[in-house]
Amino acid sequence: MQPKIIGTGVGRTGTYSLKLALEQLGFGPCYHMEEVAKNMPTHLPLWQAALKGNLDWAALYEGYGSAVDWPTSGFYRELYDAYPDAKFVLTTRSPESWADSFGQTINALIAGKEKAPPAMWEWLEMAEAVIERTGFEIGCSTERLAEDFAKHNDAVIAAIPSSQLLVFEVAQGWDPLCYFLGVESPDTVFPRSNNREEFWELVKGATT
């Protein structure tokens, strides 16, 4: 199995909701940063190697039908080269709301990594390196984050052919996503998960 759907949207753009949606549609299991936290002995070294240019997508995504969120979205160019027939989904939201959400969750977690349990440090260092690789600086102003968020989205749109890319806000629900993927829209509410409170619960659950 290899990923048929690849998310190019960064964390805090509804990536966990998209993960749940793709799994409900049959494109799972879906790889997410949570998978790294749950499988650190095997997955963390693979991402550390990827940051050094040693890419082993087959090992990372073995058994996964799709992948979203960081670290995946930090390597969208390489993943397009590796999986040129895949479909790509750019989850997005307003730059200002994203910068505020990122600042109070991922940024706060990484900026305070010395307060985290030592078992999390390497994972957080990898996450910081991937985030910086994607074009964001931990600890910078919300204004700068919003600007860099818009730049990331523009870069993805420029890199991936429009026929293979869906620019998507999870608030739009099933129809745009299902039309893009060529499947029927379920008669259920689109998954909505990982608000700020849930973010901290996911972090705690994945690393304890």
C-alpha positions in Angstrom: 0.0 0.0 0.0 1.1 3.5 -0.7 -0.6 6.8 0.0 -3.1 7.8 -2.7 -4.1 11.1 -0.9 -1.4 13.4 0.4 -2.1 16.5 2.5 0.0 19.6 1.9 -1.7 21.7 4.6 0.2 22.4 7.7 -0.9 21.7 11.3 -3.9 23.6 12.7 -5.7 23.7 9.3 -8.1 20.9 10.1 -5.6 18.1 9.3 -7.0 15.8 12.0 -10.5 16.3 10.8 -9.3 15.5 7.3 -7.5 12.4 8.6 -10.8 11.1 10.1 -12.7 12.0 6.9 -10.3 10.1 4.7 -10.4 7.1 6.9 -14.2 7.2 6.9 -14.1 7.3 3.1 -11.9 4.3 2.9 -8.5 6.0 2.2 -7.0 5.0 5.5 -5.2 4.3 7.6 -4.2 8.0 7.4 -0.7 9.0 8.5 -0.6 12.1 10.9 2.0 13.5 13.3 0.2 11.5 15.9 1.5 8.4 14.3 5.1 9.6 14.9 4.4 10.2 18.5 2.8 6.8 18.9 5.6 5.0 17.1 8.7 7.0 18.0 11.3 4.1 18.1 10.6 3.3 14.4 9.2 6.5 12.8 11.2 9.2 14.5 14.6 8.0 13.1 13.0 7.8 9.6 11.9 11.4 9.8 15.2 12.5 11.2 16.9 10.8 8.2 14.4 12.5 5.8 15.5 15.8 7.2 19.1 14.9 6.2 17.9 14.0 2.7 17.6 10.2 3.2 14.0 9.7 2.1 12.4 6.3 2.6 8.8 6.9 1.9 8.0 3.2 1.5 9.1 2.5 5.1 7.4 5.6 6.5 4.0 5.0 4.8 3.9 1.2 4.8 0.3 0.3 5.5 -1.1 3.8 5.1 -3.5 4.8 2.3 -3.2 8.5 2.9 -1.1 11.0 4.8 -1.8 14.5 6.2 -0.3 17.1 8.6 3.3 17.7 9.5 5.8 16.0 8.9 4.3 15.0 5.6 3.3 18.5 4.5 6.9 19.7 4.9 8.0 17.4 2.1 5.2 18.0 -0.5 7.6 18.6 -3.4 9.5 15.4 -2.7 6.3 13.5 -2.3 4.9 14.8 -5.6 8.1 13.5 -7.2 7.7 10.1 -5.5 3.9 9.8 -6.0 3.2 11.7 -9.2 -0.3 10.1 -9.6 -1.4 10.9 -6.1 -4.1 13.5 -5.3 -3.1 16.3 -3.0 -5.3 18.3 -0.5 -4.2 21.7 0.7 -6.2 22.3 3.9 -6.4 26.0 4.7 -8.1 28.8 6.7 -7.6 32.5 7.1 -3.9 33.3 7.8 -4.8 35.3 10.9 -6.9 32.6 12.5 -4.3 30.0 11.7 -1.4 32.1 13.2 -3.5 32.6 16.4 -4.2 28.8 16.6 -0.7 27.8 15.8 0.7 30.2 18.4 -1.4 28.8 21.2 -0.8 25.2 20.4 2.1 23.9 18.3 4.3 27.0 18.8 3.7 26.9 22.6 4.5 23.2 22.8 7.8 23.5 20.9 8.9 26.8 22.4 8.5 25.2 25.9 10.0 21.8 25.0 12.4 22.0 27.9 9.3 21.6 30.2 8.2 18.5 28.4 9.1 15.0 29.5 12.6 14.1 28.2 11.1 11.3 26.1 9.4 13.9 23.9 12.5 16.1 23.3 13.7 14.4 20.1 10.2 14.3 18.7 9.8 18.0 19.4 13.2 18.8 17.8 12.2 16.9 14.7 8.9 18.7 14.6 10.6 22.1 14.9 13.0 21.2 12.1 10.2 20.1 9.8 8.2 23.3 10.6 11.2 25.5 9.9 11.8 23.5 6.7 8.3 24.4 5.6 9.0 28.1 6.0 8.0 28.9 9.6 10.0 30.2 12.5 9.1 29.1 16.1 8.6 32.1 18.3 8.1 34.7 15.6 5.2 37.2 15.7 1.7 36.3 14.7 1.9 38.8 11.8 5.0 37.0 10.4 3.3 33.6 10.9 0.3 34.8 8.9 2.5 36.0 6.1 4.5 32.8 6.0 1.2 30.8 6.0 0.0 32.6 2.9 3.4 32.0 1.3 3.3 28.3 2.0 -0.2 28.0 0.4 1.0 29.9 -2.7 4.0 27.6 -3.0 1.9 24.5 -2.8 -0.5 25.8 -5.5 2.5 26.7 -7.7 4.1 23.2 -7.2 1.2 20.8 -7.6 -0.8 20.7 -10.9 -4.3 22.1 -10.4 -5.9 18.9 -11.7 -4.3 17.0 -8.7 -4.8 19.6 -6.0 -7.8 20.5 -3.9 -7.7 23.7 -1.9 -10.0 22.8 0.9 -11.4 24.3 4.2 -12.9 21.6 6.4 -15.9 23.9 7.1 -16.9 23.2 3.5 -17.8 19.7 4.5 -18.0 16.5 2.4 -19.0 17.7 -1.0 -15.8 19.3 -2.4 -13.6 16.6 -1.0 -15.7 13.7 -2.2 -16.2 15.3 -5.7 -12.4 15.6 -5.9 -11.8 12.1 -4.8 -14.6 10.6 -7.0 -16.6 9.1 -4.2 -20.1 9.5 -2.7 -20.6 12.0 0.1 -21.7 10.3 3.3 -25.0 11.1 5.0 -23.1 12.0 8.2 -21.7 15.1 9.7 -18.1 15.9 8.5 -15.6 15.1 11.3 -14.6 18.1 13.4 -11.8 17.3 15.8 -8.6 18.6 17.4 -9.7 22.1 18.7 -7.2 23.7 21.0 -8.3 21.7 24.0 -8.3 18.5 22.1 -4.8 19.3 20.8 -3.3 19.1 24.3 -5.2 15.9 25.0 -3.9 14.3 21.9 -0.4 15.4 22.8 -0.7 13.9 26.2 -2.3 10.7 25.0 0.2 10.1 22.2 3.3 10.6 24.4 2.3 8.8 27.6 
